[in-house]
């Protein structure tokens, strides 16, 4: 499964999502309803830096 990474402006952190994934809590990730999860900068793919990430605002 490919992760899509982004920068969460609301919490100032790296987040990711897995399109099409159904999570244990029943939420399904889709383009209309993305499920963003916290990530570490060290998890970013090689040659990807914070400036490359799109910006999102994740509300809890």
C-alpha distance matrix in Angstrom:
0.0 3.8 6.5 9.8 12.7 16.3 19.6 21.1 24.7 25.9 25.0 24.8 21.5 18.0 15.4 11.8 10.0 6.7 8.4 9.2 8.5 11.9 13.0 15.8 18.4 17.7 16.5 14.1 12.4 13.8 15.4 18.7 17.8 15.0 14.4 14.7 14.5 16.5 15.3 17.6 18.6 18.1 14.2 14.4 13.5 16.7 19.2 17.9 20.6 21.3 23.4 20.6 18.7 19.6 21.6 20.9 23.1 21.5 24.1 24.0
3.8 0.0 3.8 6.6 9.7 13.2 16.8 18.7 22.2 23.7 23.0 22.5 19.3 15.6 13.4 9.8 8.5 6.2 7.9 10.2 10.2 13.8 14.8 17.9 20.0 19.4 17.6 15.1 12.5 13.4 14.1 17.7 17.1 14.0 13.8 13.5 13.6 15.3 13.8 15.9 16.3 16.1 12.4 11.7 10.7 14.0 16.1 14.5 17.2 18.0 19.9 16.9 15.2 16.2 18.5 18.3 20.9 19.8 22.8 23.2
6.5 3.8 0.0 3.8 6.3 9.9 13.2 15.0 18.6 20.1 19.3 18.7 15.5 12.0 9.6 6.0 5.6 4.9 7.7 10.7 10.2 13.5 13.8 16.9 18.6 18.5 16.2 14.3 11.4 12.6 13.1 16.4 15.4 11.9 11.3 10.2 10.3 11.8 10.4 12.7 13.3 13.7 10.0 9.4 9.5 13.2 15.1 12.8 14.9 15.1 17.3 14.7 12.4 13.4 15.4 15.1 17.5 16.3 19.4 19.9
9.8 6.6 3.8 0.0 3.8 6.8 10.5 12.5 15.8 17.7 17.5 16.8 14.0 10.6 8.4 5.3 5.3 6.4 7.9 11.6 11.9 15.1 15.4 18.9 19.8 19.6 16.8 14.8 11.3 11.8 11.3 14.5 13.9 10.4 10.7 9.2 10.3 11.7 10.8 13.0 13.0 14.3 11.2 9.5 10.0 13.5 14.5 11.6 13.3 13.0 14.6 11.9 9.3 9.8 11.9 11.9 14.7 14.2 17.6 18.8
12.7 9.7 6.3 3.8 0.0 3.8 7.2 9.6 12.9 15.0 14.5 13.3 10.6 7.0 5.7 4.2 6.7 9.1 11.2 14.8 14.6 17.4 17.0 20.1 20.8 21.2 18.3 17.0 13.6 14.4 13.6 16.3 15.4 11.7 11.5 8.8 9.4 9.6 8.3 10.1 9.7 11.7 9.3 7.3 9.1 12.4 13.0 9.6 10.4 9.5 11.6 9.6 6.6 7.9 9.6 10.0 12.8 12.6 16.2 17.5
16.3 13.2 9.9 6.8 3.8 0.0 3.8 6.4 9.3 11.8 11.8 10.5 8.6 5.9 5.4 6.1 8.6 11.7 13.2 16.9 16.9 19.3 18.7 21.8 21.9 22.3 19.1 18.1 14.7 15.1 13.7 15.9 15.0 11.6 11.7 8.7 9.9 9.8 9.4 11.0 10.4 13.3 11.7 9.7 11.9 14.7 14.6 10.8 10.4 8.3 9.8 8.6 4.9 5.1 5.9 6.6 9.6 10.2 14.0 15.9
19.6 16.8 13.2 10.5 7.2 3.8 0.0 3.8 6.1 8.9 8.8 7.0 5.9 4.7 6.0 8.5 11.4 14.9 16.6 20.1 19.9 21.8 20.8 23.5 23.2 24.1 20.9 20.5 17.3 17.9 16.5 18.1 16.9 13.7 13.5 10.1 10.9 9.7 9.7 10.7 9.9 13.4 12.8 11.1 14.0 16.3 15.9 12.1 10.4 7.2 8.8 9.2 5.8 6.1 4.9 6.0 8.1 9.3 12.9 14.9
21.1 18.7 15.0 12.5 9.6 6.4 3.8 0.0 3.8 5.5 5.7 5.4 5.3 6.0 6.3 9.4 11.8 15.6 17.1 20.3 19.8 21.2 19.8 22.2 21.4 22.4 19.2 19.5 16.6 17.6 16.4 17.2 15.5 12.8 12.2 8.9 9.8 8.9 10.2 11.8 12.0 15.6 15.0 14.0 17.2 19.8 19.6 15.8 14.1 10.7 12.2 12.9 9.5 8.7 6.1 5.0 5.1 6.0 9.3 11.5
24.7 22.2 18.6 15.8 12.9 9.3 6.1 3.8 0.0 3.8 5.6 5.0 7.2 9.0 10.1 13.2 15.5 19.2 20.5 23.6 23.3 24.6 23.2 25.6 24.4 25.5 22.2 22.6 19.8 20.3 18.8 19.2 17.8 15.5 15.4 12.3 13.5 12.3 13.6 14.7 14.4 18.2 18.1 16.9 20.0 22.2 21.5 17.7 15.4 11.7 12.4 13.9 11.0 9.8 6.3 6.0 5.2 7.6 10.1 12.8
25.9 23.7 20.1 17.7 15.0 11.8 8.9 5.5 3.8 0.0 3.8 5.9 8.2 10.7 11.1 14.2 16.2 20.0 21.2 24.0 23.4 24.0 22.3 24.3 22.7 24.0 20.9 21.9 19.6 20.5 19.5 19.2 17.3 15.5 14.8 12.1 13.1 12.1 14.3 15.7 16.3 20.0 19.7 19.2 22.5 24.9 24.6 20.9 18.7 15.0 16.1 17.5 14.4 13.1 9.5 7.8 5.0 6.1 7.4 9.8
25.0 23.0 19.3 17.5 14.5 11.8 8.8 5.7 5.6 3.8 0.0 3.8 5.6 8.8 9.7 13.3 15.8 19.5 21.4 24.2 23.0 23.7 21.5 23.2 21.9 23.7 21.0 22.1 20.0 21.5 20.9 21.1 18.8 16.5 15.0 11.8 11.7 9.7 11.8 12.9 13.8 17.3 17.4 17.5 21.0 23.4 23.5 20.0 17.7 14.2 16.1 17.6 14.6 14.2 11.2 9.9 7.8 7.5 8.8 9.9
24.8 22.5 18.7 16.8 13.3 10.5 7.0 5.4 5.0 5.9 3.8 0.0 3.8 7.2 9.5 13.2 16.2 19.9 22.0 25.1 24.2 25.3 23.4 25.3 24.5 26.1 23.3 24.0 21.5 22.8 21.8 22.6 20.6 17.9 16.7 13.2 12.9 10.4 11.3 11.4 11.4 15.1 15.7 15.3 18.8 20.8 20.5 17.1 14.5 10.9 12.7 14.7 12.2 12.6 9.9 10.0 9.2 9.9 12.1 13.5
21.5 19.3 15.5 14.0 10.6 8.6 5.9 5.3 7.2 8.2 5.6 3.8 0.0 3.8 6.4 10.1 13.5 17.0 19.5 22.6 21.4 22.7 20.7 22.6 22.3 24.0 21.4 21.9 19.3 21.0 20.4 21.6 19.5 16.4 14.8 11.1 10.1 7.2 7.5 7.8 8.2 11.8 12.1 12.1 15.7 17.9 18.2 14.9 12.7 9.6 12.3 13.7 11.0 12.0 10.2 10.2 10.1 9.9 12.6 13.4
18.0 15.6 12.0 10.6 7.0 5.9 4.7 6.0 9.0 10.7 8.8 7.2 3.8 0.0 3.8 7.0 10.7 14.0 16.6 19.9 18.8 20.6 18.9 21.2 21.4 22.8 20.1 20.1 17.3 18.8 18.3 20.1 18.2 14.7 13.3 9.5 8.6 6.2 5.3 6.0 6.2 9.7 9.1 8.7 12.2 14.8 15.3 11.9 10.5 8.0 11.1 11.5 8.6 10.2 9.6 9.8 11.0 10.6 13.8 14.7
15.4 13.4 9.6 8.4 5.7 5.4 6.0 6.3 10.1 11.1 9.7 9.5 6.4 3.8 0.0 3.8 7.1 10.6 13.2 16.3 15.2 16.9 15.3 17.8 18.0 19.1 16.3 16.3 13.5 15.3 15.2 16.9 14.8 11.2 9.6 5.9 5.2 4.4 4.9 7.7 8.9 11.7 9.9 9.8 12.8 16.0 17.0 13.6 13.0 10.9 13.6 13.1 9.7 10.4 9.9 8.9 10.1 8.8 12.0 12.7
11.8 9.8 6.0 5.3 4.2 6.1 8.5 9.4 13.2 14.2 13.3 13.2 10.1 7.0 3.8 0.0 3.8 7.0 9.8 12.9 11.9 14.1 13.2 16.1 16.7 17.4 14.6 13.9 10.9 12.7 12.9 15.2 13.3 9.5 8.1 5.4 5.3 6.5 6.3 9.5 10.6 12.5 9.7 9.4 11.6 15.2 16.5 13.4 13.9 12.6 15.1 13.6 10.3 10.9 11.4 10.4 12.2 10.7 13.9 14.5
10.0 8.5 5.6 5.3 6.7 8.6 11.4 11.8 15.5 16.2 15.8 16.2 13.5 10.7 7.1 3.8 0.0 3.8 6.2 9.2 8.5 10.8 10.6 14.0 14.6 14.6 11.8 10.4 7.3 9.2 10.0 12.5 10.6 6.9 5.8 5.0 6.2 9.0 9.6 12.9 14.3 15.8 12.6 12.4 13.8 17.6 19.0 16.0 17.0 15.9 18.0 16.0 12.8 12.5 13.2 11.6 13.2 11.5 14.3 14.7
6.7 6.2 4.9 6.4 9.1 11.7 14.9 15.6 19.2 20.0 19.5 19.9 17.0 14.0 10.6 7.0 3.8 0.0 3.8 6.4 5.6 8.9 9.6 13.1 14.5 13.9 11.6 9.4 6.7 8.5 10.1 13.0 11.5 8.5 7.8 8.4 9.1 12.0 12.2 15.3 16.7 17.5 13.9 13.8 14.4 18.1 19.9 17.4 19.1 18.6 20.6 18.2 15.4 15.3 16.5 15.0 16.8 15.0 17.5 17.7
8.4 7.9 7.7 7.9 11.2 13.2 16.6 17.1 20.5 21.2 21.4 22.0 19.5 16.6 13.2 9.8 6.2 3.8 0.0 3.8 5.5 8.8 10.8 14.6 15.5 14.0 11.4 8.3 5.2 5.5 7.2 10.3 9.7 7.5 8.4 10.0 11.9 15.1 15.6 18.8 19.9 20.9 17.3 16.7 16.9 20.5 21.9 19.4 21.2 20.6 22.1 19.4 16.6 15.7 17.0 15.5 17.4 16.0 18.3 18.8
9.2 10.2 10.7 11.6 14.8 16.9 20.1 20.3 23.6 24.0 24.2 25.1 22.6 19.9 16.3 12.9 9.2 6.4 3.8 0.0 3.8 6.6 9.6 13.1 14.2 12.0 10.1 6.5 5.2 5.8 8.7 11.0 10.3 9.3 9.9 12.4 14.0 17.5 18.3 21.6 23.1 23.8 20.2 20.0 20.1 23.6 25.3 22.9 24.8 24.3 25.9 23.2 20.3 19.4 20.5 18.6 20.2 18.3 20.1 20.2
8.5 10.2 10.2 11.9 14.6 16.9 19.9 19.8 23.3 23.4 23.0 24.2 21.4 18.8 15.2 11.9 8.5 5.6 5.5 3.8 0.0 3.8 6.2 9.7 11.3 9.7 8.4 5.8 5.5 8.0 11.2 13.3 11.5 9.9 9.0 11.3 12.0 15.4 16.3 19.7 21.7 22.2 18.6 19.1 19.6 23.2 25.3 23.0 24.7 24.1 26.2 23.8 20.8 20.3 21.1 19.0 20.1 17.8 19.3 18.8
11.9 13.8 13.5 15.1 17.4 19.3 21.8 21.2 24.6 24.0 23.7 25.3 22.7 20.6 16.9 14.1 10.8 8.9 8.8 6.6 3.8 0.0 3.8 6.8 8.1 6.1 5.7 4.3 6.4 9.4 13.0 14.1 11.7 10.9 9.4 12.3 12.8 16.4 17.9 21.4 23.8 24.5 21.0 21.9 22.7 26.5 28.6 26.1 27.6 26.7 28.8 26.7 23.5 22.8 23.1 20.6 21.0 18.2 19.0 18.0
13.0 14.8 13.8 15.4 17.0 18.7 20.8 19.8 23.2 22.3 21.5 23.4 20.7 18.9 15.3 13.2 10.6 9.6 10.8 9.6 6.2 3.8 0.0 3.8 5.4 5.3 5.4 6.2 7.9 11.6 15.0 15.8 12.8 11.5 8.8 11.1 10.6 13.9 15.7 19.3 22.1 22.8 19.5 20.9 22.3 26.0 28.3 25.8 26.8 25.7 28.2 26.6 23.2 22.8 22.7 20.0 20.0 16.8 17.4 15.7
15.8 17.9 16.9 18.9 20.1 21.8 23.5 22.2 25.6 24.3 23.2 25.3 22.6 21.2 17.8 16.1 14.0 13.1 14.6 13.1 9.7 6.8 3.8 0.0 3.8 5.4 7.4 9.4 11.6 15.2 18.6 19.1 15.9 14.9 11.9 13.9 12.8 15.6 17.5 20.9 24.0 24.5 21.5 23.4 24.9 28.5 31.0 28.6 29.5 28.4 31.1 29.7 26.4 26.1 25.7 23.0 22.6 19.1 19.2 16.8
18.4 20.0 18.6 19.8 20.8 21.9 23.2 21.4 24.4 22.7 21.9 24.5 22.3 21.4 18.0 16.7 14.6 14.5 15.5 14.2 11.3 8.1 5.4 3.8 0.0 3.8 5.7 8.9 11.5 14.9 18.1 17.9 14.5 14.0 11.1 13.4 12.8 15.7 18.3 21.8 25.0 25.9 23.1 24.8 26.7 30.4 32.6 29.9 30.4 28.8 31.4 30.2 26.6 25.9 25.1 22.0 21.0 17.4 16.8 14.4
17.7 19.4 18.5 19.6 21.2 22.3 24.1 22.4 25.5 24.0 23.7 26.1 24.0 22.8 19.1 17.4 14.6 13.9 14.0 12.0 9.7 6.1 5.3 5.4 3.8 0.0 3.8 6.4 9.7 12.6 16.1 15.8 12.7 13.0 10.9 14.0 14.3 17.7 20.1 23.8 26.6 27.7 24.6 25.8 27.3 31.1 33.1 30.4 31.2 29.8 32.0 30.5 26.9 25.9 25.3 22.2 21.6 18.3 17.9 16.0
16.5 17.6 16.2 16.8 18.3 19.1 20.9 19.2 22.2 20.9 21.0 23.3 21.4 20.1 16.3 14.6 11.8 11.6 11.4 10.1 8.4 5.7 5.4 7.4 5.7 3.8 0.0 3.8 6.5 9.4 12.7 12.3 9.0 9.2 7.4 10.8 11.9 15.5 18.1 21.8 24.4 25.8 22.7 23.6 25.2 28.9 30.7 27.7 28.5 26.8 28.8 27.3 23.7 22.4 21.8 18.6 18.1 15.0 14.8 13.6
14.1 15.1 14.3 14.8 17.0 18.1 20.5 19.5 22.6 21.9 22.1 24.0 21.9 20.1 16.3 13.9 10.4 9.4 8.3 6.5 5.8 4.3 6.2 9.4 8.9 6.4 3.8 0.0 3.8 6.3 10.0 10.2 7.7 7.9 7.3 10.9 12.5 16.3 18.4 22.1 24.2 25.5 22.2 22.6 23.7 27.4 29.1 26.2 27.4 26.1 27.8 25.8 22.4 21.1 21.0 18.2 18.4 15.8 16.4 15.9
12.4 12.5 11.4 11.3 13.6 14.7 17.3 16.6 19.8 19.6 20.0 21.5 19.3 17.3 13.5 10.9 7.3 6.7 5.2 5.2 5.5 6.4 7.9 11.6 11.5 9.7 6.5 3.8 0.0 3.8 7.0 8.3 6.0 4.8 5.1 8.4 10.6 14.4 16.1 19.8 21.5 23.0 19.6 19.6 20.6 24.4 25.7 22.8 24.0 22.7 24.3 22.2 18.8 17.4 17.6 15.0 15.8 13.7 15.0 15.2
13.8 13.4 12.6 11.8 14.4 15.1 17.9 17.6 20.3 20.5 21.5 22.8 21.0 18.8 15.3 12.7 9.2 8.5 5.5 5.8 8.0 9.4 11.6 15.2 14.9 12.6 9.4 6.3 3.8 0.0 3.8 5.3 5.0 5.1 7.6 10.5 13.4 17.0 18.5 22.0 23.3 24.9 21.6 20.9 21.6 25.2 26.2 23.2 24.5 23.2 24.3 21.9 18.7 16.9 17.3 14.9 16.2 14.7 16.3 17.1
15.4 14.1 13.1 11.3 13.6 13.7 16.5 16.4 18.8 19.5 20.9 21.8 20.4 18.3 15.2 12.9 10.0 10.1 7.2 8.7 11.2 13.0 15.0 18.6 18.1 16.1 12.7 10.0 7.0 3.8 0.0 3.8 5.5 5.6 9.2 11.2 14.6 17.7 19.1 22.3 23.0 24.9 21.9 20.6 21.2 24.6 25.0 21.9 23.0 21.7 22.2 19.8 16.8 14.4 15.0 13.0 14.7 14.2 16.1 17.8
18.7 17.7 16.4 14.5 16.3 15.9 18.1 17.2 19.2 19.2 21.1 22.6 21.6 20.1 16.9 15.2 12.5 13.0 10.3 11.0 13.3 14.1 15.8 19.1 17.9 15.8 12.3 10.2 8.3 5.3 3.8 0.0 3.8 6.3 9.8 12.3 15.8 19.1 21.0 24.4 25.3 27.6 24.7 23.5 24.5 27.9 28.2 25.0 25.7 24.0 24.3 22.3 19.1 16.3 16.2 13.5 14.4 13.9 15.0 16.7
17.8 17.1 15.4 13.9 15.4 15.0 16.9 15.5 17.8 17.3 18.8 20.6 19.5 18.2 14.8 13.3 10.6 11.5 9.7 10.3 11.5 11.7 12.8 15.9 14.5 12.7 9.0 7.7 6.0 5.0 5.5 3.8 0.0 3.8 6.6 9.5 12.9 16.3 18.6 22.2 23.5 25.8 22.9 22.3 23.7 27.3 28.0 24.6 25.2 23.2 24.1 22.4 18.9 16.5 15.9 12.7 13.0 11.5 12.3 13.5
15.0 14.0 11.9 10.4 11.7 11.6 13.7 12.8 15.5 15.5 16.5 17.9 16.4 14.7 11.2 9.5 6.9 8.5 7.5 9.3 9.9 10.9 11.5 14.9 14.0 13.0 9.2 7.9 4.8 5.1 5.6 6.3 3.8 0.0 3.8 6.1 9.6 12.9 15.0 18.5 19.8 22.0 19.1 18.5 20.1 23.7 24.4 21.1 21.7 19.8 21.1 19.3 15.7 13.8 13.4 10.5 11.3 9.7 11.4 12.5
14.4 13.8 11.3 10.7 11.5 11.7 13.5 12.2 15.4 14.8 15.0 16.7 14.8 13.3 9.6 8.1 5.8 7.8 8.4 9.9 9.0 9.4 8.8 11.9 11.1 10.9 7.4 7.3 5.1 7.6 9.2 9.8 6.6 3.8 0.0 3.8 6.5 10.1 12.6 16.3 18.2 20.2 17.4 17.5 19.4 23.1 24.4 21.1 21.5 19.6 21.5 20.1 16.4 15.1 14.5 11.5 11.6 8.9 10.4 10.5
14.7 13.5 10.2 9.2 8.8 8.7 10.1 8.9 12.3 12.1 11.8 13.2 11.1 9.5 5.9 5.4 5.0 8.4 10.0 12.4 11.3 12.3 11.1 13.9 13.4 14.0 10.8 10.9 8.4 10.5 11.2 12.3 9.5 6.1 3.8 0.0 3.8 6.8 9.3 12.8 14.7 17.0 14.5 14.6 17.0 20.5 21.6 18.2 18.2 16.2 18.3 17.2 13.5 12.7 11.9 9.2 9.5 7.0 9.4 9.8
14.5 13.6 10.3 10.3 9.4 9.9 10.9 9.8 13.5 13.1 11.7 12.9 10.1 8.6 5.2 5.3 6.2 9.1 11.9 14.0 12.0 12.8 10.6 12.8 12.8 14.3 11.9 12.5 10.6 13.4 14.6 15.8 12.9 9.6 6.5 3.8 0.0 3.8 6.5 10.2 12.8 14.7 12.3 13.3 16.1 19.6 21.2 18.0 18.0 16.1 18.9 18.1 14.6 14.7 13.9 11.8 11.9 9.0 11.1 10.4
16.5 15.3 11.8 11.7 9.6 9.8 9.7 8.9 12.3 12.1 9.7 10.4 7.2 6.2 4.4 6.5 9.0 12.0 15.1 17.5 15.4 16.4 13.9 15.6 15.7 17.7 15.5 16.3 14.4 17.0 17.7 19.1 16.3 12.9 10.1 6.8 3.8 0.0 3.8 7.1 9.9 12.0 10.5 11.9 15.2 18.3 19.8 16.8 16.1 14.1 17.3 17.1 13.9 14.7 13.8 12.3 12.2 9.8 12.0 11.3
15.3 13.8 10.4 10.8 8.3 9.4 9.7 10.2 13.6 14.3 11.8 11.3 7.5 5.3 4.9 6.3 9.6 12.2 15.6 18.3 16.3 17.9 15.7 17.5 18.3 20.1 18.1 18.4 16.1 18.5 19.1 21.0 18.6 15.0 12.6 9.3 6.5 3.8 0.0 3.8 6.7 8.3 6.7 8.4 11.8 14.8 16.6 13.9 13.4 12.1 15.6 15.3 12.7 14.4 14.2 13.7 14.5 12.8 15.4 15.1
17.6 15.9 12.7 13.0 10.1 11.0 10.7 11.8 14.7 15.7 12.9 11.4 7.8 6.0 7.7 9.5 12.9 15.3 18.8 21.6 19.7 21.4 19.3 20.9 21.8 23.8 21.8 22.1 19.8 22.0 22.3 24.4 22.2 18.5 16.3 12.8 10.2 7.1 3.8 0.0 3.8 5.2 5.4 7.5 11.1 13.3 15.0 12.7 11.8 10.9 14.7 15.0 13.1 15.5 15.5 15.8 16.6 15.5 18.2 17.9
18.6 16.3 13.3 13.0 9.7 10.4 9.9 12.0 14.4 16.3 13.8 11.4 8.2 6.2 8.9 10.6 14.3 16.7 19.9 23.1 21.7 23.8 22.1 24.0 25.0 26.6 24.4 24.2 21.5 23.3 23.0 25.3 23.5 19.8 18.2 14.7 12.8 9.9 6.7 3.8 0.0 3.8 5.4 5.6 9.3 10.8 11.9 9.6 8.3 7.8 11.6 12.1 11.0 14.0 14.5 15.6 17.1 16.8 19.8 20.2
18.1 16.1 13.7 14.3 11.7 13.3 13.4 15.6 18.2 20.0 17.3 15.1 11.8 9.7 11.7 12.5 15.8 17.5 20.9 23.8 22.2 24.5 22.8 24.5 25.9 27.7 25.8 25.5 23.0 24.9 24.9 27.6 25.8 22.0 20.2 17.0 14.7 12.0 8.3 5.2 3.8 0.0 3.8 5.5 8.3 9.3 11.3 10.2 9.8 10.6 14.3 14.3 13.7 16.9 17.9 19.0 20.6 20.0 23.0 23.0
14.2 12.4 10.0 11.2 9.3 11.7 12.8 15.0 18.1 19.7 17.4 15.7 12.1 9.1 9.9 9.7 12.6 13.9 17.3 20.2 18.6 21.0 19.5 21.5 23.1 24.6 22.7 22.2 19.6 21.6 21.9 24.7 22.9 19.1 17.4 14.5 12.3 10.5 6.7 5.4 5.4 3.8 0.0 3.8 6.4 8.8 11.4 9.9 10.6 11.4 14.9 14.0 12.9 15.8 17.0 17.8 19.6 18.6 21.7 21.7
14.4 11.7 9.4 9.5 7.3 9.7 11.1 14.0 16.9 19.2 17.5 15.3 12.1 8.7 9.8 9.4 12.4 13.8 16.7 20.0 19.1 21.9 20.9 23.4 24.8 25.8 23.6 22.6 19.6 20.9 20.6 23.5 22.3 18.5 17.5 14.6 13.3 11.9 8.4 7.5 5.6 5.5 3.8 0.0 3.8 6.5 8.3 6.3 7.4 8.7 11.8 10.5 9.7 13.0 14.8 16.2 18.5 18.3 21.7 22.4
13.5 10.7 9.5 10.0 9.1 11.9 14.0 17.2 20.0 22.5 21.0 18.8 15.7 12.2 12.8 11.6 13.8 14.4 16.9 20.1 19.6 22.7 22.3 24.9 26.7 27.3 25.2 23.7 20.6 21.6 21.2 24.5 23.7 20.1 19.4 17.0 16.1 15.2 11.8 11.1 9.3 8.3 6.4 3.8 0.0 3.8 6.3 5.7 8.5 10.9 13.2 11.1 11.2 14.4 16.9 18.5 21.3 21.2 24.7 25.5
16.7 14.0 13.2 13.5 12.4 14.7 16.3 19.8 22.2 24.9 23.4 20.8 17.9 14.8 16.0 15.2 17.6 18.1 20.5 23.6 23.2 26.5 26.0 28.5 30.4 31.1 28.9 27.4 24.4 25.2 24.6 27.9 27.3 23.7 23.1 20.5 19.6 18.3 14.8 13.3 10.8 9.3 8.8 6.5 3.8 0.0 3.8 5.5 8.4 11.6 13.6 11.8 13.0 16.5 19.1 21.2 24.1 24.3 27.9 28.7
19.2 16.1 15.1 14.5 13.0 14.6 15.9 19.6 21.5 24.6 23.5 20.5 18.2 15.3 17.0 16.5 19.0 19.9 21.9 25.3 25.3 28.6 28.3 31.0 32.6 33.1 30.7 29.1 25.7 26.2 25.0 28.2 28.0 24.4 24.4 21.6 21.2 19.8 16.6 15.0 11.9 11.3 11.4 8.3 6.3 3.8 0.0 3.8 6.5 10.2 11.2 9.5 11.7 15.2 18.0 20.7 23.7 24.5 28.2 29.5
17.9 14.5 12.8 11.6 9.6 10.8 12.1 15.8 17.7 20.9 20.0 17.1 14.9 11.9 13.6 13.4 16.0 17.4 19.4 22.9 23.0 26.1 25.8 28.6 29.9 30.4 27.7 26.2 22.8 23.2 21.9 25.0 24.6 21.1 21.1 18.2 18.0 16.8 13.9 12.7 9.6 10.2 9.9 6.3 5.7 5.5 3.8 0.0 3.8 7.0 8.2 6.3 7.9 11.5 14.3 16.8 19.9 20.8 24.5 26.0
20.6 17.2 14.9 13.3 10.4 10.4 10.4 14.1 15.4 18.7 17.7 14.5 12.7 10.5 13.0 13.9 17.0 19.1 21.2 24.8 24.7 27.6 26.8 29.5 30.4 31.2 28.5 27.4 24.0 24.5 23.0 25.7 25.2 21.7 21.5 18.2 18.0 16.1 13.4 11.8 8.3 9.8 10.6 7.4 8.5 8.4 6.5 3.8 0.0 3.8 5.5 5.5 7.2 10.9 12.9 15.7 18.4 19.6 23.2 24.8
21.3 18.0 15.1 13.0 9.5 8.3 7.2 10.7 11.7 15.0 14.2 10.9 9.6 8.0 10.9 12.6 15.9 18.6 20.6 24.3 24.1 26.7 25.7 28.4 28.8 29.8 26.8 26.1 22.7 23.2 21.7 24.0 23.2 19.8 19.6 16.2 16.1 14.1 12.1 10.9 7.8 10.6 11.4 8.7 10.9 11.6 10.2 7.0 3.8 0.0 3.8 5.4 5.5 8.8 9.8 12.7 15.1 16.5 20.0 21.8
23.4 19.9 17.3 14.6 11.6 9.8 8.8 12.2 12.4 16.1 16.1 12.7 12.3 11.1 13.6 15.1 18.0 20.6 22.1 25.9 26.2 28.8 28.2 31.1 31.4 32.0 28.8 27.8 24.3 24.3 22.2 24.3 24.1 21.1 21.5 18.3 18.9 17.3 15.6 14.7 11.6 14.3 14.9 11.8 13.2 13.6 11.2 8.2 5.5 3.8 0.0 3.8 5.6 8.1 9.5 13.0 15.8 17.9 21.4 23.7
20.6 16.9 14.7 11.9 9.6 8.6 9.2 12.9 13.9 17.5 17.6 14.7 13.7 11.5 13.1 13.6 16.0 18.2 19.4 23.2 23.8 26.7 26.6 29.7 30.2 30.5 27.3 25.8 22.2 21.9 19.8 22.3 22.4 19.3 20.1 17.2 18.1 17.1 15.3 15.0 12.1 14.3 14.0 10.5 11.1 11.8 9.5 6.3 5.5 5.4 3.8 0.0 3.8 6.7 9.4 12.8 16.1 18.0 21.7 23.9
18.7 15.2 12.4 9.3 6.6 4.9 5.8 9.5 11.0 14.4 14.6 12.2 11.0 8.6 9.7 10.3 12.8 15.4 16.6 20.3 20.8 23.5 23.2 26.4 26.6 26.9 23.7 22.4 18.8 18.7 16.8 19.1 18.9 15.7 16.4 13.5 14.6 13.9 12.7 13.1 11.0 13.7 12.9 9.7 11.2 13.0 11.7 7.9 7.2 5.5 5.6 3.8 0.0 3.8 6.4 9.3 12.6 14.3 18.0 20.2
19.6 16.2 13.4 9.8 7.9 5.1 6.1 8.7 9.8 13.1 14.2 12.6 12.0 10.2 10.4 10.9 12.5 15.3 15.7 19.4 20.3 22.8 22.8 26.1 25.9 25.9 22.4 21.1 17.4 16.9 14.4 16.3 16.5 13.8 15.1 12.7 14.7 14.7 14.4 15.5 14.0 16.9 15.8 13.0 14.4 16.5 15.2 11.5 10.9 8.8 8.1 6.7 3.8 0.0 3.8 6.7 10.3 12.5 16.1 18.8
21.6 18.5 15.4 11.9 9.6 5.9 4.9 6.1 6.3 9.5 11.2 9.9 10.2 9.6 9.9 11.4 13.2 16.5 17.0 20.5 21.1 23.1 22.7 25.7 25.1 25.3 21.8 21.0 17.6 17.3 15.0 16.2 15.9 13.4 14.5 11.9 13.9 13.8 14.2 15.5 14.5 17.9 17.0 14.8 16.9 19.1 18.0 14.3 12.9 9.8 9.5 9.4 6.4 3.8 0.0 3.8 7.0 9.8 13.2 16.1
20.9 18.3 15.1 11.9 10.0 6.6 6.0 5.0 6.0 7.8 9.9 10.0 10.2 9.8 8.9 10.4 11.6 15.0 15.5 18.6 19.0 20.6 20.0 23.0 22.0 22.2 18.6 18.2 15.0 14.9 13.0 13.5 12.7 10.5 11.5 9.2 11.8 12.3 13.7 15.8 15.6 19.0 17.8 16.2 18.5 21.2 20.7 16.8 15.7 12.7 13.0 12.8 9.3 6.7 3.8 0.0 3.8 6.3 9.7 12.7
23.1 20.9 17.5 14.7 12.8 9.6 8.1 5.1 5.2 5.0 7.8 9.2 10.1 11.0 10.1 12.2 13.2 16.8 17.4 20.2 20.1 21.0 20.0 22.6 21.0 21.6 18.1 18.4 15.8 16.2 14.7 14.4 13.0 11.3 11.6 9.5 11.9 12.2 14.5 16.6 17.1 20.6 19.6 18.5 21.3 24.1 23.7 19.9 18.4 15.1 15.8 16.1 12.6 10.3 7.0 3.8 0.0 3.8 6.4 9.8
21.5 19.8 16.3 14.2 12.6 10.2 9.3 6.0 7.6 6.1 7.5 9.9 9.9 10.6 8.8 10.7 11.5 15.0 16.0 18.3 17.8 18.2 16.8 19.1 17.4 18.3 15.0 15.8 13.7 14.7 14.2 13.9 11.5 9.7 8.9 7.0 9.0 9.8 12.8 15.5 16.8 20.0 18.6 18.3 21.2 24.3 24.5 20.8 19.6 16.5 17.9 18.0 14.3 12.5 9.8 6.3 3.8 0.0 3.8 6.4
24.1 22.8 19.4 17.6 16.2 14.0 12.9 9.3 10.1 7.4 8.8 12.1 12.6 13.8 12.0 13.9 14.3 17.5 18.3 20.1 19.3 19.0 17.4 19.2 16.8 17.9 14.8 16.4 15.0 16.3 16.1 15.0 12.3 11.4 10.4 9.4 11.1 12.0 15.4 18.2 19.8 23.0 21.7 21.7 24.7 27.9 28.2 24.5 23.2 20.0 21.4 21.7 18.0 16.1 13.2 9.7 6.4 3.8 0.0 3.8
24.0 23.2 19.9 18.8 17.5 15.9 14.9 11.5 12.8 9.8 9.9 13.5 13.4 14.7 12.7 14.5 14.7 17.7 18.8 20.2 18.8 18.0 15.7 16.8 14.4 16.0 13.6 15.9 15.2 17.1 17.8 16.7 13.5 12.5 10.5 9.8 10.4 11.3 15.1 17.9 20.2 23.0 21.7 22.4 25.5 28.7 29.5 26.0 24.8 21.8 23.7 23.9 20.2 18.8 16.1 12.7 9.8 6.4 3.8 0.0
